[in-house]
């Protein structure tokens, strides 16, 4: 969480309210990005662009296969753009507005 990303490994949703209070936006049920690490949001295309430095740090420092796989599933090809699950678009809109 200190670098601006959180990938909860529990799927029971118990972390969502606390993450939201700390300024994290949900990309999907598994990946949350801190608002300070977001460069742009396109809710029409359902994509978030993260800070390139955060992306480089993630690629360099993340080691857990399960975490890497969760990130790669929502990454747009090999870019620093991530897909947003449509179910979270309105929640993100409310947070950023």
C-alpha positions as CSV (number, residue, x, y, z in Angstrom):
1,X,0.0,0.0,0.0
2,X,2.9,2.4,0.6
3,X,3.7,2.4,-3.2
4,X,0.1,3.2,-4.2
5,X,-1.3,-0.1,-5.1
6,X,-3.1,-2.8,-3.1
7,X,-4.0,-6.3,-4.3
8,X,-6.1,-8.0,-1.6
9,X,-5.7,-11.7,-1.6
10,X,-9.0,-12.3,0.2
11,X,-12.1,-12.2,-1.9
12,X,-14.6,-11.6,0.9
13,X,-14.7,-7.8,0.3
14,X,-13.7,-7.0,3.9
15,X,-10.9,-4.6,2.9
16,X,-13.0,-2.5,0.4
17,X,-14.5,0.0,2.9
18,X,-11.1,0.7,4.5
19,X,-9.3,1.0,1.2
20,X,-11.9,3.5,-0.1
21,X,-11.4,5.6,3.0
22,X,-7.7,5.7,2.4
23,X,-8.1,7.1,-1.2
24,X,-7.9,3.9,-3.2
25,X,-10.0,3.4,-6.4
26,X,-11.2,-0.1,-7.3
27,X,-10.3,-1.3,-10.7
28,X,-12.0,-4.5,-10.0
29,X,-12.6,-6.7,-6.9
30,X,-8.9,-7.5,-6.7
31,X,-6.9,-4.4,-7.6
32,X,-7.0,-0.9,-6.0
33,X,-4.9,2.1,-7.1
34,X,-4.4,5.1,-4.9
35,X,-5.7,8.4,-6.4
36,X,-2.3,10.0,-6.1
37,X,-0.8,7.4,-8.5
38,X,-3.4,8.0,-11.3
39,X,-2.5,10.1,-14.3
40,X,-5.8,9.9,-16.1
41,X,-9.2,8.2,-15.9
42,X,-11.4,7.5,-18.9
43,X,-14.7,6.2,-17.7
44,X,-16.1,5.9,-21.2
45,X,-13.3,3.6,-22.3
46,X,-13.2,2.0,-18.7
47,X,-9.4,2.6,-18.3
48,X,-7.1,4.2,-15.8
49,X,-3.5,5.3,-16.6
50,X,-1.2,5.0,-13.6
51,X,2.0,6.9,-13.0
52,X,4.8,5.4,-15.1
53,X,7.1,5.4,-12.0
54,X,4.6,3.3,-10.1
55,X,4.4,0.9,-13.1
56,X,8.2,0.6,-13.2
57,X,8.4,0.0,-9.5
58,X,5.7,-2.7,-9.7
59,X,7.4,-4.5,-12.6
60,X,10.7,-4.4,-10.7
61,X,9.5,-5.2,-7.1
62,X,6.4,-7.4,-7.2
63,X,7.3,-11.0,-6.8
64,X,4.2,-12.9,-5.9
65,X,2.8,-14.8,-8.9
66,X,-0.8,-14.4,-7.7
67,X,-0.3,-10.6,-7.4
68,X,1.4,-10.3,-10.8
69,X,-1.2,-12.4,-12.5
70,X,-4.1,-10.2,-11.0
71,X,-2.4,-7.1,-12.4
72,X,-1.6,-8.5,-15.8
73,X,-5.3,-9.6,-16.2
74,X,-6.4,-6.0,-16.1
75,X,-3.3,-4.4,-17.8
76,X,-3.8,-3.1,-21.4
77,X,-1.2,-5.0,-23.3
78,X,2.3,-3.9,-22.0
79,X,1.3,-0.4,-21.0
80,X,0.7,1.5,-17.8
81,X,-3.0,1.5,-18.6
82,X,-5.4,-0.7,-16.7
83,X,-9.0,-1.7,-17.5
84,X,-11.7,-0.9,-15.0
85,X,-14.4,-3.4,-14.3
86,X,-17.7,-1.8,-15.5
87,X,-19.3,-2.6,-12.2
88,X,-17.0,-0.1,-10.5
89,X,-17.2,2.8,-13.0
90,X,-20.0,4.7,-11.2
91,X,-18.2,4.2,-7.8
92,X,-15.0,5.7,-9.3
93,X,-17.0,8.6,-10.9
94,X,-18.5,9.5,-7.5
95,X,-15.0,9.4,-5.8
96,X,-13.2,11.5,-8.4
97,X,-16.0,14.1,-8.8
